[in-house]
Amino acid sequence: MIPFDRAWPYDVEMKDVYSSCPFCKREHVLLPLKPTELKDIADGAKKLLVFPCCHSRVTIIDADRDYLLMDTQVRNL
């Protein structure tokens, strides 16, 4: 079962990846990811993600079409 407290939604618009920030709560943040990198992550590569709004860091360990799975808890359930 996927740990939902470590999953965070994202959107791909044109060739950019956007999400809200789970740390500073800013909306529509342009993530430093390319859609081609999402396929590599889904295939097993890990990626360090630094949110440009507050410089918080997480490691993305998996991705599907809707969610990024991170190594740290990003939701309070």
N, C-alpha and C positions, 0 to 999 in steps of 0.2 A: 504494500500500500504506500502511496506517495505521501510523505509528510506535508500536509497542507500548510503548516506553520512556516515552512521553508520555501514555499512556492510563491512567485510574484508574477502578476500578469504583465504582458507587454503588447505593443502594437507595432506593426510594420506599415509605414506610410511611404509610398514611393520607394526609395532605397535607403530609408532611415528607420532606426528602431527607437521607439518612444515608450516611456513608462512614467508612472509617478514614482517619487522617491519614498521608500519605506522609512527613512530616517528623519528627513526634514519636512516630509509631507508635501513637497512641491509637486505640482501637476505638470504633465506634458514635458518631461525632461528628455532631451535628446541624448540617448545612450551612446557611448563610444563603441558600438558594435555594428557590424555590417550583416545584412541578412545571410550572406554566404558563411559567416562565422557561426551562425545558429545551426546550420547543418553539421558543421564540424563538432560542435558541442553535443548535438544529439547523437553523433556517432561515437562519443566517448572522450573527446578532448575537454580539458578544463580551461576556464578563462577567468582571469582576475578582472573584476569590474569595479571601476572607481566612478562613483556618481559625481558628475561635474558640478552639481549644485552645492553639495556639502562635503565632498571628498571622502565620504564613507566608502569602505571597501568590503566586497564580498567575493567569494569564488563561485562561479557558476559551474555546477557539476553535471547538469542535464538541461535539455530544453525540448519542448514540444511546440505545437503551433500556437499555443496560447500562454504558456507559463514558462518561467525560468526557475529551475530548481537550484537553490543556493545552499552553501555549506553552513550558514548561520540562520537562526530563527529571525524572520522578518515580520511575523504576525503574532499578535497576542490573542490566543484563543481562549 
